[in-house]
Amino acid sequence: MGEVGGSESGFVNLMNQRAASLGLTNTAYRSPAGYDPTEKPDLCFPPYSSQTNCGHYTSARDLANLAQVALQQPVLSQAVQTTSWNTTTWRNS
């Protein structure tokens, strides 16, 4: 089974394209997981390795706009409206 985007860098490129298509003008992704150099130094590569947060950035406005888009998805919208949940799949040992 192929990877989305063909590679990790291809996937990050798709993430940045999607962000741009949503009008997130103050957001950039450098890796799918958004690792900080202190967490995973090997995943923070030049030229971003010398930048804060490995070159990832966003703004409060972009996060609010992204949340508006995400909440249009029925599964997420329903999940955030759930006030309590009793699971039937976990068991206490």
Backbone torsions as a table, in degrees:
resi	resn	phi	psi	omega
1	MET	NA	131.5	-177.9
2	GLY	-78.3	157.7	177.5
3	GLU	-83.3	148.5	174.9
4	VAL	-66.0	126.3	-179.1
5	GLY	86.6	-6.9	177.9
6	GLY	86.7	-23.6	179.8
7	SER	-165.1	173.0	177.7
8	GLU	-62.6	-44.6	-179.9
9	SER	-66.4	-34.0	175.5
10	GLY	-64.7	-39.3	177.8
11	PHE	-65.4	-43.0	177.7
12	VAL	-61.5	-39.0	176.6
13	ASN	-60.5	-42.9	176.7
14	LEU	-64.1	-38.1	177.3
15	MET	-60.2	-45.8	-179.4
16	ASN	-67.8	-36.0	176.1
17	GLN	-64.1	-42.8	179.8
18	ARG	-65.2	-41.9	177.3
19	ALA	-58.5	-44.4	179.0
20	ALA	-63.7	-40.2	-179.2
21	SER	-67.5	-23.5	177.1
22	LEU	-87.9	0.0	179.9
23	GLY	80.6	19.4	179.1
24	LEU	-83.8	83.4	-171.7
25	THR	-80.2	-11.1	179.5
26	ASN	-118.9	40.5	-179.2
27	THR	-135.8	136.5	173.6
28	ALA	-146.3	136.5	177.9
29	TYR	-108.3	143.8	178.3
30	ARG	-116.8	-19.8	175.7
31	SER	-152.6	158.2	-177.4
32	PRO	-62.0	-35.2	-175.3
33	ALA	-91.5	-14.6	178.5
34	GLY	71.3	33.1	-178.9
35	TYR	-63.4	145.0	172.9
36	ASP	-88.5	148.4	-179.4
37	PRO	-56.0	-29.3	179.4
38	THR	-73.4	-23.8	179.1
39	GLU	-82.0	-49.9	-175.7
40	LYS	-138.5	78.5	-175.1
41	PRO	-56.6	-31.4	-178.9
42	ASP	-69.0	-20.3	-179.3
43	LEU	-92.7	-1.5	176.5
44	CYS	-106.2	102.6	-170.7
45	PHE	-113.5	157.5	177.6
46	PRO	-57.7	145.7	5.3
47	PRO	-87.8	5.0	-174.4
48	TYR	-87.5	-12.3	-173.7
49	SER	-63.3	-23.0	179.4
50	SER	-92.3	-1.8	-177.1
51	GLN	-96.8	151.1	175.3
52	THR	-56.2	136.6	179.7
53	ASN	56.4	28.0	175.9
54	CYS	60.4	24.4	176.8
55	GLY	90.6	-4.7	174.4
56	HIS	-71.9	141.2	172.8
57	TYR	-156.3	158.6	174.1
58	THR	-158.9	177.1	177.4
59	SER	-127.3	162.6	177.5
60	ALA	-59.8	-39.4	178.6
61	ARG	-62.6	-44.4	178.7
62	ASP	-64.0	-39.6	178.1
63	LEU	-64.1	-39.4	177.4
64	ALA	-64.7	-42.8	178.2
65	ASN	-65.4	-39.6	177.5
66	LEU	-64.2	-39.9	177.9
67	ALA	-63.2	-39.0	177.8
68	GLN	-61.1	-42.5	178.7
69	VAL	-66.0	-46.1	-177.8
70	ALA	-62.1	-38.5	-178.0
71	LEU	-71.7	-8.8	174.0
72	GLN	-79.1	-10.8	177.5
73	GLN	-82.1	122.2	-174.5
74	PRO	-55.1	-40.4	-177.7
75	VAL	-64.2	-46.0	-180.0
76	LEU	-68.9	-42.1	178.9
77	SER	-58.2	-44.0	178.8
78	GLN	-66.3	-40.7	-178.4
79	ALA	-62.1	-42.3	-177.6
80	VAL	-75.8	-14.5	176.3
81	GLN	-87.8	-10.1	-178.6
82	THR	-74.2	121.6	-177.8
83	THR	-92.7	-24.3	175.8
84	SER	-154.6	159.4	-177.0
85	TRP	-153.1	129.8	173.2
86	ASN	-109.4	112.2	-177.8
87	THR	-76.6	147.8	177.2
88	THR	-113.9	2.1	-176.0
89	THR	-103.2	-16.8	178.8
90	TRP	-94.9	149.5	178.2
91	ARG	-128.6	142.3	172.6
92	ASN	-80.5	137.0	-179.4
93	SER	-91.4	NA	NA
